[in-house]
Amino acid sequence: MNTINKILVGVAFSPNLKSNLFEAVRMANMFDAQLIGVHVGEETDQKKEQLSDLLKEADPLKKPFKTIWQTGKPVDVILKTCTDEAVDLLILGALQKEKLLKYYVGSIARVLTRKAPCSVLLMIKPSVVRVVCKHIVVNGLQDDKTTKTIKTAFDFSKHLHCKKITIVEEVSQSELHVEVNDDRTLRKSTIVKERIKNREDKRVKNILNEINHEDITVKTQSIFGRRGYSIGHYAKVKRADLLVMNAPDKIRIIDRIFPHDIEYILSELPTDVLIVK
């Protein structure tokens, strides 16, 4: 069964409009989904003509394009449209450095990733010409949401024709309970790490047993460090094309003071990021 039936893309008349739109069109066709464009602002003949011309340049859509013109606050309009249209995936264009984020990104993206009723795809380098997705990294941390997130990563790999997935098991340093200060404690730390790695690999293997992953090269990788930061760094170093993450929990007061899991990812996007709801 197809998991993505309706896709919403924000239509901001910015320099990235063409590349954002072309990416969204390709994604809609890959999933055989309907594409909906929402513009937060006034509907004008000039904007309608510009949008129409761009759609004529893009690949022909398998299903009719729907445009929604709505004035108001971007977050409110996008959230309402996601709900009203029963959207499965929200696509937002983004830039890597948060201080440069414009349009539907930055602080707006942070709110949307927490409040959107659907999955959110943040694109940092949208392209008019398709760039093939060769490597997907997905979080494999111990969490109730992880099984669905991993299954979604494999579903995307099938539709994007991606043949390589790495499941990253982030483990907090606090689980080691060993302070390394000599050879003996170093050996003890190494043994504890290996036990934790075996435990995590076994847990992820049980999830993989439920998934048909023929023709896909699957690797598991245990990383000890700060949750969110570690997997983001790994995805960047390995030059992954897509990072798939669990949706964040509801914001807590402490999250406003200390960065927390997805906050590391949003502050400096390492690659395109899919946040699974």
N, C-alpha and C positions, 0 to 999 in steps of 0.2 A: 504493500500500500504506500502511495506517495505521501511523504510527510509534509511537503511544501505545496500547497494548492493556491495560495494567494501571497504575492510579494508586494510590499509597499516601498517606494523610493521617494525620498524627499527631493522636490524639484526646486532648487535654489538657482536663480539665474546668475550663476557665478562662473568663473573661468573653467571650473571642473564639471559643469553641467553635462557637456557632451560625453566625457569619459564615464561619469557616473551613470548616465542614462544607458550608454552602450553596454556597460557591465551588467546593469539590471536587466536589460533585454536578453542578454546571453543567459543569465541565471534563470530567468523565467522560462526560456525555451528549453534549457537543460532539464528543468523539473516539470515541464509541460504545465506551468502555472500561469495564472492571470497576473499581469503587472498593473499596479495602480500607482499613479503619480500624484503626490499631494504638494501643492504650492501654498505656503503660508503668506498670503498677500492678496492684493487686488488682481482680478482677472482683467486683462487688457487684450486687445486685438493683436498688439505687437508681441506679447508673451505667447499667446496662443499660436501665432504664426511661427515664431522661433521654435517652439516645442514641436509643432507639426513637421517642420523642415528637418529637425534632428531625427525624428522617428522615421522619416522617409530614408534617411542615410543609414540608419541602423539595420541590423538583420531583421527580416520580416518576423513579426511576432506570431506564434502559433495561436494565441488567444487575443481578443481585442484589448487594446490599451484603454484604461479608464483614468480620466483626470479629475481631481478634486481641487477646487479653488476655495480657500477658506481664510478669512482674516482672523487674527487673534494672536495669542502667545504660541510660539512654535511647539513647545512641549505639550500644551493642552490640546492643540489641534492634532498633532501627530498621535498622541495617546488615544484621543477620541476616535480618530479615523481607524486606528488599528483595531479598536473594539467594534466599531460599527460595521466594518468591512470583514471582520473575522480573519484578520491577516495572520499568516503563519511566520513570515520573515520580514523584518524591517531592515532596509539597507540604508546606511548613512556613509557619505563620503567623509574622509578625515585626513588630517596631516599628522605627522609623527609627533612633533613637539607641541605640548599642550599650550604653551604661551603663544603659539601661532595659529591655534585652532580657530576656525571661523564657521559661520553658518550653523549647521545642525550638529556641531561637535563640541568638544571641550566640556564645560559644565553642563551643557544641554545633553550631551551624550551620556554623561554620568547619571543624570536623572533618568533618561530613557532606558538605560541598561537595567536600572533597578525597578522601574515602574511599568515598562512595556509588557503587555500580556503575551507577547510572542518573542521568538528568538531575534537577536539583533546582529547584523553583520556590519562591522566597521571596516571600511576600505581605506588604506593609506596611499595606495598608488593606483587608482583606477586608470584603466587604459582603453583607448579607442580600439586598438587591435588586441585581441585576446592574448594574455600571457598564460601559458599552460601551467596548471597547478601540479607540481611534482612531489611535494612533501607536505603532509599534514601532521601537526603536533597536537595532541589532545591530552588534557589532564586526566590522570588516573588516580587521583587522591581518594582516600577513604571517605566517602560521603554518599548520602542517600541519592543524590542527583547524578552521580558519576556514571552509572550503568546507562542511563538514557543519553548522557552526553557522548559517551564512547560509541553507542549505537548510531547516534546522529552523525558523528564524524565519519563512520563507515558509509552511511547513506550518502553523505556529501561526496566522499571519495568515489563512489560508484557513478554519481551523476556528473562529477567533474572529471572523470576518467583519470583519477590520481592513483598511482600504484604503490605509494609508500606512506605508511602511518607509523609514527612513534608515540607510544603511550608513556607519558612522564608521570612517575609516582613521586610526588613531592612529600618529603618526610621532614618534620621539624627537628632541628638540632637537639631540642629538649628531650626527644625520645632516646637519645644515646645514653644519657645519665652517666657519662664517663668524661672526666676532665683529663685531657692528655697533657702529661708533663714529663714522661720518660718512656723508655722502650716498652716497659711492661704495660703501662696504661694505653700506649699506642696499639699494642697487639690486642688488648681487650676491646678497644674502640673498633678495631677492624673486624673482630669477631661479631660484635653487636651489630655493626652495619650490615654484615653479610646475612645475619639472621633476619634482620628487618627487610633486607632486599628479597630474600627468599619468601618471606611472608607476603610482601606486596606483590611479587611476581605470581604467586599462587592465587591471590585474590583476583588479580587482573585476568589470569588464565581462565578462571571460572566464568568471568564475564565474556571472554572471547569464545568460550564454548557455545554460547547462545547466538553467536554471530557467524554468518557465512562470509568468510574473508578470503575466498579463493582468488588467486591472481593478484593479491595485495601483499607486499612485503611488510610484515609487522615486527616492530622492535619495541621492547620495554626498557625504560631507563629510570633508575632510582636516583633522585637528587636530594641531598640534604641541605636545607637552607630555608630562607623566608618564603612562605607560600605566596605565589603570585609573582614575586620578583624572580625566583629561581627559574620557573618555567618560561617566563618572558625572556630572560637572558639566554636560556637554552635555545628557544625558537629563533632568536636573533643570530646567535653564533652559528647555528645549523642552517641558517637561511631558509627557514620553512616558509612556505607560501601561504599557509593558513594555520592559525592557532585557535583551537576549539576549547572553550572553557565553560564550566558550570556557571549558571546565573548567580549573581551575588545574593547573599541573604539580605533581608531588610536592614537598612542602615541603622547603626547604633550610635549613640552619642560619642563613644570612644573612637569610632571610625573617622569622626571629623577631626580628631586630634592626631591619631596615628594611622598611617597608611595601612590598608587591609586588603589582602588577596587581589581582587580585580582592580583596586585603586592603582597598584603598581603598573598594571597593563595599560590602563586608560591614560596615565600620566605621560607615558612614552611608548606608544604602540610599536611593538617589535616587527609586526607584519600585519596582514589582514587578520582580524579577530572575529570569530563567531561565538556569541554568547548564547548558550542554549537554555531556553525556558521549557 
